[in-house]
Amino acid sequence: MTTQPILNNYQQIQETIDALKVVDQVQVIVVSKYAAVEAMKEAYNIGLRTFGESRQTDALKKQHFFQDEGVRDICWHFIGTLQSNKIKKTVANFDVIQSVSSVDLLKKINIEAQRQEKVQSVFLQCNFTPASTRNGFSADELSELLATLKAYQSLSIDGLMTMAPPELSLEAKNNSALETYFSTAKAWAKKAEKALDKDNFEVSMGMSNDYKTALKCGSTMIRIGNGLFKN
């Protein structure tokens, strides 16, 4: 049983994707941080299978709920700030870690994945705003990092993730600056794809307030929470 608002919201989002995307496929990551499991189940029932969580303790409870329901086909993405003391459980319980924002985290996740005999899928969280205090690799740091990524044998570097600065993320305020930011992220994703000799390198950018612009700039994953669950 699915309530109409979630279905209607998703249909509108999908129509927007179809109208604005410049890549073959765009995946919707359901940002379920503030969603109750009942609402998440409704999203699941309309076909959504990828959920993004940023609080480990709450996420594990939700995972257990779906496991108890017999659900085994959800892909869980960790999208929040990752603390070193949470790495072990995050590697054990998440298919993808999108928020790898430092070399220190790369090293520690690689070691833990090796311990767990797992190849952990990760995205590089990047921040292309000069002098910003937000987490993420800067363009200069990313430039140095790309040549070293193949050394992480227990990691699969599968994408780049970024968040637009808050002052730009309300699309109506400054579209050109927002487009510049997302276009920069897309260009760096292409460089990373080439450096890693990978096909289908993901670009996770765009949230409920700014995903339309992100789609125009080549996003392959958009992270939607309020835009899906709002009444």
C-alpha positions, -999 to +999 in steps of 0.1 A: +000+000+000+016+033-011+003+068-002-003+090-031+021+119-022+052+098-024+041+083-057+032+116-072+064+132-060+085+104-075+066+107-108+073+144-109+110+138-101+113+111-128+096+134-154+121+161-145+150+136-149+137+126-183+134+162-194+168+175-182+193+147-180+223+147-204+235+112-196+218+079-204+207+070-169+202+089-136+197+070-104+176+085-075+192+080-041+164+081-015+178+103+014+160+086+043+178+102+072+146+118+085+121+093+071+103+068+092+106+031+081+069+032+070+076+060+045+108+042+034+087+011+027+063+031+006+093+043-014+104+007-018+070-004-029+071+020-059+104+006-071+131+026-053+159+004-042+188+027-032+187+045+001+212+070+015+217+073+053+240+096+072+235+084+108+249+050+114+229+040+145+196+049+130+206+034+097+213+000+112+179+000+129+163+006+095+183-021+079+172-046+105+136-036+099+138-044+062+157-076+069+130-087+093+105-079+065+124-103+042+138-075+020+172-082+007+175-061-025+182-026-011+215-010-019+226+011+011+247+042+006+264+060+035+263+097+027+271+114+060+303+125+078+322+094+086+341+092+119+370+069+122+354+049+151+324+041+128+344+027+099+342-009+109+304-011+111+300+012+080+321-011+059+302-041+072+268-027+066+269-003+036+273-012-001+287+022-010+304+049+011+299+082-007+315+105+018+352+097+017+366+131+022+403+126+031+433+104+024+432+093+061+397+079+055+407+062+023+436+045+041+415+034+071+385+021+049+410+002+027+425-015+058+391-024+072+378-037+040+409-059+037+402-072+072+366-080+062+378-096+029+356-072+010+361-047-019+344-016-006+327+007-031+335+043-023+330+078-038+354+107-033+337+136-016+349+168-032+345+205-023+352+229-051+346+261-031+378+279-023+385+287+014+355+266+024+356+246+057+332+219+044+345+184+041+359+172+008+389+171-015+398+204-031+407+205-068+444+207-059+441+178-035+422+157-061+448+165-087+475+149-065+453+121-053+443+107-087+477+092-094+476+072-062+441+057-062+450+024-078+472+016-047+440+010-026+435-027-034+405-032-012+386-002-025+366+003-057+366+040-065+333+043-083+323+079-082+326+115-071+302+131-047+297+168-040+273+192-024+268+227-037+276+255-012+244+265+007+244+299-007+241+285-042+219+255-036+186+274-039+185+273-077+165+305-082+191+326-065+222+322-088+218+297-115+250+305-133+272+301-103+255+268-094+260+256-130+297+265-128+301+246-095+284+214-109+302+216-142+335+218-124+325+186-105+316+168-137+349+178-153+368+164-124+347+132-125+358+127-161+395+132-151+391+106-123+374+082-147+403+085-171+429+081-143+412+050-130+405+035-165+369+031-155+336+031-174+304+044-159+321+065-132+293+080-111+288+117-103+266+121-073+254+157-072+221+174-068+197+174-039+160+184-035+168+221-039+192+220-068+190+187-086+175+202-118+207+222-124+228+192-115+210+171-141+218+197-168+254+195-158+257+157-161+248+142-128+243+105-128+230+103-092+207+127-074+201+125-036+165+133-028+149+134+006+123+162+012+115+163-025+102+127-023+087+125+012+070+160+014+032+160+015 
